[in-house]
Amino acid sequence: MFNWKILLIFASMLQIPIESLNLQMLNVGLARHEGDWNWQNVESPFTRIFFVKEGEAKLCLPQGTITLRPAHLYIIPAYTKHSYVCDGHFVHYYLHVYEGFKSEMNLQEQYDFPTEVPALSEDELILKSMCEQHPQAQLPVSDPQVYDTMAQFKNYIERYRDMPLWQKMELRGAILVLFSHFMREAKPHVWTSDDRIRQSIDYIHSHITEELSMEDLASVACVTKPYFIRLFKQEIGTSPLQYVNSKKVERAQLLLYTTDMPVKEVAYTLGFSDHSYFIRMFRKMMGITPQDYRYKMRGT
């Protein structure tokens, strides 16, 4: 199904070891719709890849609406709020991929991917083979409110973890082949043109599970603390503290969604010595407490 050379080339291109590409398949299947694929404000902790086989539909993203066309691949990054509009015949393969909790940057933080790329002739064969070999990975229904819940998500992860190693290797190879089409046109994400701030952002992402002080970040940037705070806000548009907290909250959402870890432990895992502060900060940013967020994602 896949070629090991592609794996090695892909890893080399990213300049990261192959074992760190922790891409796990959650779902794969072929969906047929007749004007009944209309779901609003969908947002999930996993990445979606679509291959359109027949018909057309629309994908509404924060940056605009695009038409899903046959013989093309589409990617929707994790945590991207989006909607679907379909008023006719539409057939597509779907693939849901989860990168897992990582203390360092994930792929979609490192690169800006195109939403649409032309598909190759073998892409449909790859997805068809994945569907045939893993029929249990097909979604029970097309409604995200039904299949995209915390309980279901944990089942998907456990199903993948229970697979024999050879199957995981084969799946990862197939996923990387499809990802490589988007990677071909991807651009490294430019956080800032200022090397001092770029270094501090790299440090934030690679130490997101630690307690990060402004003094430490200013030291990484080799400037004074007051100047660092002004420079960071000038370059990024937000204060370094707000940026750090926003990234910690993103990781917290993933832990709350995918594990039964107590809220206090989630806070400590992300470098908060005071879990009460974490709860207040999470609520301020999300409009809901961590525990209520977990209940909401469970659908209870």
Secondary structure, DSSP 8 states (H G I E B T S, - for coil): ---HHHHHHHHHHHTS-GGG---EEEEEEEEEEES-----SB--SSEEEEEEEEE-EEEEETTEEEEE-TTEEEEE-TT--BEEE--SEEEEEEEEEE----SS--HHHHEE--SEEE--HHHHHHHHHHHHH-GGGS-S-S-HHHHSSHHHHHHHHHHHHTS-HHHHHHHHHHHHHHHHHHHHT-EE----S-HHHHHHHHHHHHTTTS---HHHHHHHHTS-HHHHHHHHHHHHSS-HHHHHHHHHHHHHHHHHHH----HHHHHHHTT-S-HHHHHHHHHHHHSS-HHHHHHHHHT-
